[in-house]
Amino acid sequence: MIKSIAHVTVYVLNQEEALSFYRDKLGFELASDMTVEGGFRWLTVRTKAQPQLELVLAEPKEGPLLSKDAADKIRGLVEDGAFGVGVFETDDCYKTYDELVAKGVEFTQAPVEQFYGIEAMGKDNSGNWFSLTQPSN
């Protein structure tokens, strides 16, 4: 039986720039940063409130998991903003939105009330979209 999700892969265009974005702008903490055989860099971040779930910041590169063609296609889709990272939950969407905008985070939608809560839509520095959501109580 599967009991939890431990890692979710987010394809990014540049790992170092993605680390800076997720750590310095969104407030994630570095969980792992190691280079393994073949030059593959295992780079993960997580939130302090949910340390058991890590985002793997991976550059789409040819290797054991991806062909060159697949890596090139994924890179193009990332550049086109076709992928979403997920939903980042906050206690105060308006306040967090203002804080992130002040740090230079790009949003495509300011906070709006939805039937499930208050939501803003942003993008990471690779073009992946994310939802910043304050759930309804």
Beta strands, then each sheet from edge to edge (+ up, - down):
strand 1: 7-11
strand 2: 29-36
strand 3: 40-47
strand 4: 50-58
strand 5: 84-89
strand 6: 106-114
strand 7: 117-123
strand 8: 129-135
sheet 1: 1+ 4+ 3- 2+
sheet 2: 5+ 8+ 7- 6+
end
